[in-house]
Amino acid sequence: MDTLTPATSAPGTPPPDPRRWWALAALVASMLTLGFDTTILNVALPTMAADLGASTGEQQWMADAYIVVFAALMLPAGLLGDRFGRRRMLVAGLGVFLAASLLGALAQDVHWVIAARAVMGVGAALVTPLALSVLPTLFAPEERTKAVGIASAASALGLPLGPILGGWLLNHFWWGSVFLVNVPMAALGIAACVFLLPETRDPASPKVDTLSTALTATGLGALVYAIIEAPARGWGDALVLGTLGGSVLLICALVLRERRVERPMLDMTLLAHRDFLFNTIAATLVMFVLSGLLFVLPPYLQAVLGHDALGTGVRLLPMMGGLLVASRVAPPVVARFGGRATVSAGLVVLAFAGLLGSRTTPDSGYGFVALWLTVTGLGFGFSLMPAMSSALGALPRDRAGSGSGLLMTLRQVGGAIGIALLGSLLAAAFRDRLDVTGLPARAADTAGESVVAAHLVAARTGSAELAASANSAYVHGMGVVLLVCGIAALVAALLAAAFLPGTPRPTGTSTTPDLAGAEADARQ
């Protein structure tokens, strides 16, 4: 096993190996790749829908296939790295991500794109927890905070850059380029990990529970499938009801099994900590809103307002800007007023943004959209970051690793359900409001699949009325989604105000969200 001189400055010990910062560069390349992929697809979905003939449900699956697999496999992937070598699993994860990205770029059918996205989720599940868990072996405590901040910033940097990069690629190349761009990034990460990263493992970690992993994947997959299919089939459809019932049984079986296992992979007893539970609920609901919003907004900017892909990416920046500003301002606010006040206020701001956004009309223009997008970003920053930090701060140090794993899993679940539920709500509202009078039955069905499809039908038939109706119907559906987002955020704010602890942290206490650091410390 490769070794690296321990990063320590204690008297009588060898000096830290200078390769540790190059090793960090390998991790940064890995995290940046995943950061891009988190948001780059959202800008590409309208173009892909037009070229591949994808319905709203199929677009939801292109986004959700990645998230569901990611959420289901993240915990077992971390355990595999602990037992068989973190560098080995990191390289394997990046290799899987590279191959799946190549498959997605070359796909000519929407089902192959969905399959590629699911395999990319496997790779991301291997990379995300392992890229952060190796930091304690590389850096001494006095350097670790800086290293964690750099790695976390690399992942966060991909969020605002993803839409811009995706828009530029779509303006100059075909939609497959948003997948192809991952190939050199992942290859760079693989090379850096092979040559710069030491091998580390923890043989004492729990074994991967195959049955629990299967229950997680099938339970979440069945739940998301039922939510996505319900608008088209109807909530009373036998398949939808059966799949919903099956998902409930599978998830209940998972919870019962994890409660009985001596060393559970998904430690559900952590939810008995009230502070952890309600901060986790707040963070999950925020991800529910964020993922749904990023799904419904790009088609509005492209199909309704008529911006190209690059213009769409640039026009998402007010939200990212608000998020980055709030994430910097939130720590001192938490230090002064406490976690409960900050998280509750952030959720109220988020609720206001949702209610304001629900007033958008086809004639509002981008200025009004930029206003509520900025407010949305501020609400996200003031609610998500402190909630995550407070959730982990409520746990004993020796359970920070399992707590961070559970928190990250529930966040991903919230994102997947947000896309599925809010996307389905949008699809149903759009179909109900769309006027297809005078169209042949087949053309009417095609137009009802999505606003992009409706515009294609309108172009073929020369119907300006259908295009105007599609714009109006989509904005109506988006308004319903934003209204639901606002109500969900308001409910979360009331829960936070009622149940979160209200004692302010002492001034000077570090409140920067260190999800990665907490997990890394627990893996020492």
C-alpha positions as CSV (number, residue, x, y, z in Angstrom):
1,M,0.0,0.0,0.0
2,D,1.3,3.4,-0.9
3,T,2.0,5.7,2.0
4,L,2.4,9.4,2.5
5,T,4.3,11.0,5.3
6,P,1.8,12.1,8.0
7,A,1.0,15.7,7.8
8,T,2.1,16.9,11.2
9,S,4.3,19.6,12.6
10,A,4.7,18.1,16.0
11,P,8.3,18.1,17.4
12,G,10.3,15.0,16.6
13,T,8.2,13.9,13.6
14,P,9.1,14.1,9.9
15,P,8.1,17.2,8.1
16,P,4.9,17.1,6.1
17,D,5.2,15.7,2.6
18,P,4.9,18.5,0.0
19,R,2.9,16.1,-2.2
20,R,-0.2,16.6,-0.1
21,W,-1.2,19.8,-1.8
22,W,-0.8,18.1,-5.2
23,A,-2.9,15.3,-3.9
24,L,-5.5,17.9,-2.9
25,A,-5.4,19.1,-6.5
26,A,-6.5,15.6,-7.6
27,L,-9.4,15.7,-5.3
28,V,-10.3,19.2,-6.5
29,A,-10.4,18.0,-10.1
30,S,-12.7,15.2,-9.0
31,M,-15.1,17.5,-7.1
32,L,-15.2,20.1,-9.8
33,T,-16.2,17.5,-12.4
34,L,-19.2,16.5,-10.2
35,G,-20.0,20.1,-9.5
36,F,-20.4,20.9,-13.2
37,D,-22.6,18.0,-13.7
38,T,-25.0,19.0,-11.0
39,T,-26.4,22.0,-12.9
40,I,-25.1,21.7,-16.5
41,L,-27.9,19.3,-17.5
42,N,-30.7,21.7,-16.5
43,V,-29.7,24.1,-19.3
44,A,-29.5,21.3,-21.8
45,L,-32.9,19.6,-21.1
46,P,-35.0,21.9,-23.4
47,T,-32.6,21.3,-26.3
48,M,-32.4,17.6,-25.6
49,A,-36.2,17.5,-25.4
50,A,-36.5,19.0,-28.8
51,D,-33.9,16.8,-30.4
52,L,-34.8,13.5,-28.7
53,G,-38.6,14.1,-28.5
54,A,-38.5,13.7,-24.7
55,S,-41.7,14.3,-22.8
56,T,-41.7,16.1,-19.4
57,G,-41.7,12.7,-17.6
58,E,-38.7,11.6,-19.6
59,Q,-36.9,14.8,-18.9
60,Q,-37.6,14.2,-15.2
61,W,-36.0,10.8,-15.5
62,M,-32.9,12.2,-17.2
63,A,-32.4,14.4,-14.1
64,D,-33.7,11.9,-11.5
65,A,-31.9,8.7,-12.6
66,Y,-28.6,10.3,-11.6
67,I,-29.9,11.5,-8.2
68,V,-31.7,8.3,-7.2
69,V,-28.7,6.1,-7.9
70,F,-26.4,8.6,-6.2
71,A,-28.6,8.7,-3.1
72,A,-28.9,4.9,-2.9
73,L,-25.3,4.1,-3.4
74,M,-23.4,6.9,-1.6
75,L,-23.3,5.1,1.8
76,P,-22.2,1.7,0.6
77,A,-19.7,3.3,-1.8
78,G,-18.0,5.0,1.2
79,L,-17.8,1.7,3.0
80,L,-16.3,0.0,0.0
81,G,-13.6,2.7,-0.1
82,D,-12.9,2.2,3.6
83,R,-12.5,-1.6,3.2
84,F,-10.8,-1.9,-0.2
85,G,-8.9,1.3,-0.6
86,R,-10.2,4.9,-1.0
87,R,-7.8,5.7,-3.9
88,R,-8.8,2.5,-5.7
89,M,-12.5,3.3,-5.4
90,L,-12.0,6.9,-6.3
91,V,-10.3,5.9,-9.5
92,A,-13.0,3.3,-10.2
93,G,-15.7,5.9,-9.6
94,L,-14.1,8.4,-12.0
95,G,-13.7,5.7,-14.5
96,V,-17.3,4.8,-14.3
97,F,-18.3,8.4,-14.5
98,L,-16.1,8.9,-17.6
99,A,-17.5,5.8,-19.4
100,A,-21.1,6.8,-18.6
101,S,-20.5,10.4,-19.8
102,L,-19.1,9.0,-23.1
103,L,-22.2,6.8,-23.4
104,G,-24.5,9.8,-22.8
105,A,-22.7,11.9,-25.4
106,L,-23.1,9.2,-28.1
107,A,-26.7,8.3,-27.2
108,Q,-29.3,8.7,-29.9
109,D,-32.3,7.7,-27.8
110,V,-33.8,9.2,-24.6
111,H,-33.7,5.8,-22.8
112,W,-30.0,5.5,-23.4
113,V,-29.5,9.0,-22.0
114,I,-31.4,7.9,-18.9
115,A,-29.3,4.8,-18.6
116,A,-26.1,6.8,-18.9
117,R,-27.3,9.2,-16.2
118,A,-28.0,6.3,-13.9
119,V,-24.5,4.9,-14.4
120,M,-23.0,8.4,-13.8
121,G,-24.8,8.3,-10.5
122,V,-22.8,5.2,-9.6
123,G,-19.6,7.0,-10.3
124,A,-20.6,10.1,-8.4
125,A,-21.6,8.0,-5.4
126,L,-18.1,6.5,-5.3
127,V,-16.3,9.9,-5.7
128,T,-18.2,12.2,-3.4
129,P,-17.7,10.6,0.1
130,L,-14.3,9.2,-0.7
131,A,-12.8,12.4,-2.1
132,L,-13.5,14.0,1.3
133,S,-12.7,11.1,3.6
134,V,-9.0,11.0,2.6
135,L,-8.3,14.5,3.9
136,P,-7.4,13.5,7.5
137,T,-4.6,11.2,6.1
138,L,-3.2,14.1,4.1
139,F,-3.4,17.1,6.4
140,A,-2.8,17.8,10.1
141,P,-5.6,19.5,12.0
142,E,-4.1,22.9,11.6
143,E,-4.2,22.5,7.8
144,R,-7.3,20.4,7.4
145,T,-9.8,23.3,7.6
146,K,-8.2,25.0,4.7
147,A,-8.0,21.8,2.7
148,V,-11.7,21.0,3.4
149,G,-12.6,24.5,2.4
150,I,-10.7,24.2,-0.9
151,A,-12.3,20.9,-1.8
152,S,-15.8,22.1,-0.8
153,A,-15.3,25.3,-2.8
154,A,-14.4,23.3,-5.9
155,S,-17.7,21.4,-5.7
156,A,-19.6,24.6,-5.1
157,L,-17.8,26.4,-7.9
158,G,-19.3,24.0,-10.4
159,L,-22.9,25.0,-9.5
160,P,-22.8,28.6,-11.1
161,L,-20.3,27.6,-13.8
162,G,-22.3,24.6,-14.9
163,P,-25.1,26.5,-16.6
164,I,-22.8,28.9,-18.3
165,L,-20.5,26.2,-19.6
166,G,-23.5,24.1,-20.7
167,G,-25.0,27.1,-22.5
168,W,-21.7,27.9,-24.3
169,L,-21.3,24.3,-25.4
170,L,-24.9,24.1,-26.7
171,N,-24.4,27.3,-28.7
172,H,-21.4,25.9,-30.4
173,F,-21.9,22.1,-30.4
174,W,-24.6,19.5,-30.1
175,W,-26.3,18.6,-26.8
176,G,-24.0,15.6,-26.3
177,S,-21.1,18.0,-25.6
178,V,-22.5,18.6,-22.0
179,F,-21.7,14.9,-21.4
180,L,-18.5,14.9,-23.4
181,V,-16.9,17.7,-21.4
182,N,-16.8,15.3,-18.4
183,V,-14.4,13.0,-20.2
184,P,-11.2,15.1,-20.1
185,M,-12.1,16.3,-16.6
186,A,-12.6,12.8,-15.3
187,A,-9.4,11.6,-17.1
188,L,-7.5,14.4,-15.4
189,G,-8.9,13.4,-12.0
190,I,-7.9,9.7,-12.6
191,A,-4.4,10.6,-13.6
192,A,-4.0,12.9,-10.6
193,C,-5.4,10.3,-8.2
194,V,-3.1,7.5,-9.5
195,F,0.1,9.6,-9.4
196,L,-0.5,11.9,-6.4
197,L,-3.0,10.3,-4.0
198,P,-1.8,7.8,-1.3
199,E,-3.8,4.7,-0.7
200,T,-5.7,4.6,2.6
201,R,-8.3,2.3,4.1
202,D,-10.1,1.5,7.3
203,P,-10.6,-2.3,7.6
204,A,-12.6,-1.9,10.8
205,S,-15.5,-0.1,9.0
206,P,-18.9,-1.8,8.7
207,K,-19.4,-4.3,5.9
208,V,-21.5,-3.2,2.9
209,D,-25.0,-4.5,3.5
210,T,-26.2,-5.7,0.1
211,L,-29.8,-6.2,1.1
212,S,-30.0,-2.7,2.6
213,T,-28.5,-1.2,-0.5
214,A,-31.0,-3.1,-2.7
215,L,-33.9,-1.9,-0.5
216,T,-32.7,1.7,-0.7
217,A,-32.4,1.7,-4.5
218,T,-35.6,-0.1,-5.2
219,G,-37.6,1.8,-2.6
220,L,-36.5,5.2,-3.9
221,G,-36.7,4.2,-7.5
222,A,-40.3,2.9,-7.1
223,L,-41.3,6.1,-5.2
224,V,-39.9,8.4,-7.9
225,Y,-41.4,6.3,-10.7
226,A,-44.9,6.5,-9.3
227,I,-44.7,10.3,-8.8
228,I,-43.4,10.8,-12.3
229,E,-45.9,8.5,-14.0
230,A,-49.0,9.7,-12.0
231,P,-49.8,12.8,-14.1
232,A,-50.0,10.8,-17.3
233,R,-51.6,7.6,-15.9
234,G,-53.7,9.2,-13.1
235,W,-53.1,8.9,-9.3
236,G,-55.8,6.1,-9.2
237,D,-54.0,4.0,-11.8
238,A,-53.3,0.5,-10.6
239,L,-49.6,0.6,-11.6
240,V,-49.1,4.0,-9.8
241,L,-50.9,2.8,-6.6
242,G,-49.1,-0.5,-6.7
243,T,-45.7,1.1,-7.1
244,L,-46.4,3.6,-4.4
245,G,-47.5,0.9,-2.0
246,G,-44.4,-1.2,-3.0
247,S,-42.1,1.8,-2.3
248,V,-43.6,2.3,1.2
249,L,-43.1,-1.4,2.0
250,L,-39.5,-1.4,0.7
251,I,-38.6,1.7,2.7
252,C,-40.3,0.4,5.8
253,A,-38.3,-2.9,5.4
254,L,-35.1,-0.9,5.1
255,V,-35.8,1.1,8.3
256,L,-36.7,-2.1,10.2
257,R,-33.6,-3.9,9.0
258,E,-31.3,-1.0,9.8
259,R,-32.7,-0.8,13.3
260,R,-31.8,-4.4,14.0
261,V,-28.3,-4.4,12.5
262,E,-25.5,-4.0,15.1
263,R,-23.5,-1.7,12.9
264,P,-26.1,-0.1,10.5
265,M,-25.1,1.4,7.2
266,L,-27.9,4.0,7.6
267,D,-28.1,4.8,11.3
268,M,-31.8,5.8,11.7
269,T,-31.4,6.2,15.5
270,L,-29.7,9.5,14.7
271,L,-33.1,10.9,14.0
272,A,-33.9,10.6,17.7
273,H,-31.7,13.7,18.2
274,R,-34.2,16.5,17.9
275,D,-31.7,19.1,16.8
276,F,-30.4,16.8,14.1
277,L,-33.9,15.7,13.0
278,F,-35.4,19.2,12.4
279,N,-32.2,20.7,10.9
280,T,-32.1,17.7,8.5
281,I,-35.8,18.2,7.7
282,A,-35.1,21.9,6.9
283,A,-32.1,21.0,4.7
284,T,-34.1,18.3,2.9
285,L,-37.0,20.6,2.2
286,V,-34.6,23.3,0.9
287,M,-33.1,20.7,-1.5
288,F,-36.7,19.7,-2.5
289,V,-37.4,23.3,-3.5
290,L,-34.0,24.0,-5.2
291,S,-34.0,20.9,-7.4
292,G,-37.6,21.4,-8.5
293,L,-36.9,25.1,-9.3
294,L,-33.8,24.3,-11.3
295,F,-35.9,21.8,-13.3
296,V,-38.8,24.1,-14.2
297,L,-36.9,27.4,-14.8
298,P,-34.7,26.7,-17.9
299,P,-37.6,25.8,-20.2
300,Y,-39.3,29.1,-19.1
301,L,-36.1,31.1,-20.0
302,Q,-35.6,29.2,-23.3
303,A,-39.0,28.3,-24.7
304,V,-41.1,31.1,-23.2
305,L,-38.7,34.1,-23.1
306,G,-36.7,32.9,-26.2
307,H,-33.2,33.0,-24.8
308,D,-30.5,30.6,-26.1
309,A,-28.8,28.1,-24.0
310,L,-25.9,30.4,-23.0
311,G,-28.3,33.2,-22.2
312,T,-30.2,30.8,-20.0
313,G,-27.1,29.9,-18.1
314,V,-26.1,33.5,-17.6
315,R,-29.7,34.4,-16.4
316,L,-29.5,31.8,-13.6
317,L,-26.6,33.6,-12.1
318,P,-28.7,36.0,-9.8
319,M,-29.8,32.9,-7.8
320,M,-26.2,31.6,-7.6
321,G,-25.0,35.0,-6.7
322,G,-27.6,35.4,-3.9
323,L,-26.6,31.9,-2.6
324,L,-22.9,32.7,-2.5
325,V,-23.4,36.0,-0.8
326,A,-25.7,34.5,1.8
327,S,-23.3,31.6,2.4
328,R,-20.6,34.1,3.3
329,V,-22.8,36.3,5.5
330,A,-24.6,33.4,7.3
331,P,-21.8,32.3,9.7
332,P,-21.6,35.7,11.6
333,V,-25.3,35.9,11.6
334,V,-25.6,32.5,13.2
335,A,-22.9,33.5,15.7
336,R,-24.9,36.6,16.7
337,F,-28.5,35.3,16.6
338,G,-28.3,31.5,16.7
339,G,-29.2,28.7,14.3
340,R,-32.9,28.7,14.9
341,A,-33.4,32.4,14.0
342,T,-31.1,32.2,11.0
343,V,-32.6,29.1,9.5
344,S,-36.2,30.2,10.2
345,A,-35.5,33.7,8.6
346,G,-33.8,32.0,5.6
347,L,-36.8,29.8,5.0
348,V,-39.2,32.8,5.3
349,V,-37.1,34.6,2.7
350,L,-37.3,31.5,0.5
351,A,-41.1,31.3,1.0
352,F,-41.4,35.0,0.0
353,A,-39.3,34.3,-3.1
354,G,-41.6,31.4,-4.1
355,L,-44.8,33.4,-3.5
356,L,-43.3,36.4,-5.5
357,G,-42.2,34.1,-8.3
358,S,-45.7,32.6,-8.5
359,R,-46.9,36.0,-9.7
360,T,-44.8,35.7,-12.9
361,T,-46.7,36.2,-16.1
362,P,-45.8,35.6,-19.8
363,D,-45.2,39.3,-20.1
364,S,-43.2,39.9,-16.9
365,G,-39.9,39.9,-18.6
366,Y,-36.5,38.9,-17.2
367,G,-36.2,41.8,-14.8
368,F,-38.9,40.5,-12.5
369,V,-37.5,37.0,-12.7
370,A,-34.0,38.2,-11.8
371,L,-35.5,39.9,-8.7
372,W,-37.1,36.8,-7.3
373,L,-34.2,34.6,-8.3
374,T,-31.9,36.8,-6.2
375,V,-34.2,36.6,-3.3
376,T,-34.4,32.8,-3.8
377,G,-30.6,32.5,-3.6
378,L,-30.5,34.5,-0.4
379,G,-33.1,32.3,1.1
380,F,-31.2,29.1,0.1
381,G,-27.9,30.4,1.6
382,F,-29.4,31.5,4.9
383,S,-31.3,28.3,5.4
384,L,-29.4,25.4,3.9
385,M,-25.9,26.1,5.2
386,P,-26.7,26.8,8.8
387,A,-29.1,23.9,8.9
388,M,-26.4,21.5,7.7
389,S,-23.9,22.8,10.1
390,S,-26.3,22.7,13.1
391,A,-27.5,19.2,12.2
392,L,-24.0,17.8,12.5
393,G,-23.1,20.0,15.4
394,A,-25.9,18.4,17.4
395,L,-24.3,14.9,17.2
396,P,-21.5,13.4,19.3
397,R,-18.2,13.6,17.5
398,D,-17.9,9.8,17.2
399,R,-21.2,9.7,15.2
400,A,-20.4,12.6,12.9
401,G,-19.5,10.2,10.0
402,S,-22.8,8.3,10.1
403,G,-24.7,11.5,10.7
404,S,-23.2,13.2,7.7
405,G,-23.9,10.2,5.6
406,L,-27.6,10.2,6.6
407,L,-27.9,13.9,6.1
408,M,-26.3,13.8,2.6
409,T,-28.6,10.8,1.7
410,L,-31.7,12.6,2.8
411,R,-30.7,15.7,0.9
412,Q,-30.3,13.7,-2.3
413,V,-33.7,12.1,-1.7
414,G,-35.3,15.5,-1.2
415,G,-33.8,16.6,-4.5
416,A,-35.0,13.5,-6.4
417,I,-38.5,13.9,-5.0
418,G,-38.5,17.6,-5.7
419,I,-37.8,17.0,-9.4
420,A,-40.3,14.2,-9.5
421,L,-43.2,15.8,-7.6
422,L,-42.8,19.4,-8.8
423,G,-42.1,18.3,-12.4
424,S,-45.2,16.2,-12.3
425,L,-47.3,19.0,-10.9
426,L,-46.0,21.3,-13.7
427,A,-46.8,18.7,-16.4
428,A,-50.4,18.2,-15.1
429,A,-51.0,22.0,-14.8
430,F,-49.5,22.6,-18.3
431,R,-51.7,19.9,-19.9
432,D,-54.9,21.2,-18.2
433,R,-54.3,24.8,-19.3
434,L,-53.0,24.1,-22.9
435,D,-55.5,24.9,-25.6
436,V,-55.2,22.3,-28.4
437,T,-58.6,23.1,-30.1
438,G,-58.6,22.2,-33.8
439,L,-55.4,20.0,-33.6
440,P,-55.5,16.4,-34.7
441,A,-55.4,14.0,-31.7
442,R,-51.8,12.9,-32.3
443,A,-50.6,16.4,-32.6
444,A,-52.6,17.4,-29.5
445,D,-51.0,14.6,-27.5
446,T,-47.5,15.6,-28.6
447,A,-48.1,19.3,-27.8
448,G,-49.2,18.3,-24.3
449,E,-45.9,16.5,-23.5
450,S,-44.0,19.7,-22.8
451,V,-43.7,23.4,-23.7
452,V,-40.8,22.5,-26.1
453,A,-43.0,19.9,-27.9
454,A,-45.9,22.4,-28.1
455,H,-43.6,25.0,-29.7
456,L,-42.4,22.4,-32.3
457,V,-46.0,21.5,-33.1
458,A,-46.9,25.2,-33.4
459,A,-44.0,25.7,-35.8
460,R,-45.0,22.8,-38.0
461,T,-48.7,23.8,-38.1
462,G,-48.0,27.6,-38.2
463,S,-50.3,28.2,-35.3
464,A,-49.3,31.3,-33.4
465,E,-52.3,30.7,-31.1
466,L,-50.8,27.3,-29.9
467,A,-47.5,28.9,-29.2
468,A,-49.1,31.7,-27.1
469,S,-51.3,29.1,-25.3
470,A,-48.2,27.0,-24.6
471,N,-46.4,30.0,-23.1
472,S,-49.4,30.9,-21.0
473,A,-49.9,27.3,-19.9
474,Y,-46.3,26.8,-18.9
475,V,-46.1,30.0,-16.9
476,H,-49.3,29.0,-15.1
477,G,-47.8,25.6,-14.3
478,M,-44.5,27.2,-13.1
479,G,-46.5,29.6,-10.9
480,V,-48.3,26.6,-9.3
481,V,-44.9,25.0,-8.7
482,L,-43.5,28.1,-7.1
483,L,-46.6,28.5,-5.0
484,V,-46.1,25.0,-3.6
485,C,-42.4,25.8,-3.1
486,G,-43.3,28.9,-1.1
487,I,-45.8,27.0,1.1
488,A,-43.3,24.2,1.7
489,A,-40.7,26.7,2.7
490,L,-43.2,28.4,5.0
491,V,-44.1,25.1,6.7
492,A,-40.4,24.4,7.2
493,A,-39.9,27.8,8.7
494,L,-42.7,27.2,11.2
495,L,-41.2,23.8,12.1
496,A,-37.7,25.4,12.5
497,A,-39.0,28.2,14.7
498,A,-41.0,25.8,16.9
499,F,-38.5,23.0,17.3
500,L,-34.9,24.1,16.7
501,P,-32.9,25.2,19.7
502,G,-32.8,29.0,20.2
503,T,-29.6,29.5,22.1
504,P,-27.2,31.6,20.1
505,R,-23.7,30.3,19.6
506,P,-20.9,32.1,21.4
507,T,-19.4,34.9,19.4
508,G,-16.3,33.7,17.5
509,T,-17.5,30.1,17.3
510,S,-16.9,28.6,13.9
511,T,-20.2,28.1,12.2
512,T,-19.0,27.5,8.7
513,P,-20.8,24.4,7.4
514,D,-18.2,21.6,7.5
515,L,-20.1,18.6,6.3
516,A,-17.1,17.2,4.6
517,G,-14.8,17.9,7.6
518,A,-17.1,16.2,10.0
519,E,-17.3,13.1,7.9
520,A,-13.5,13.2,7.4
521,D,-12.8,13.6,11.1
522,A,-15.1,10.6,11.9
523,R,-13.1,8.4,9.4
524,Q,-9.7,9.1,11.1
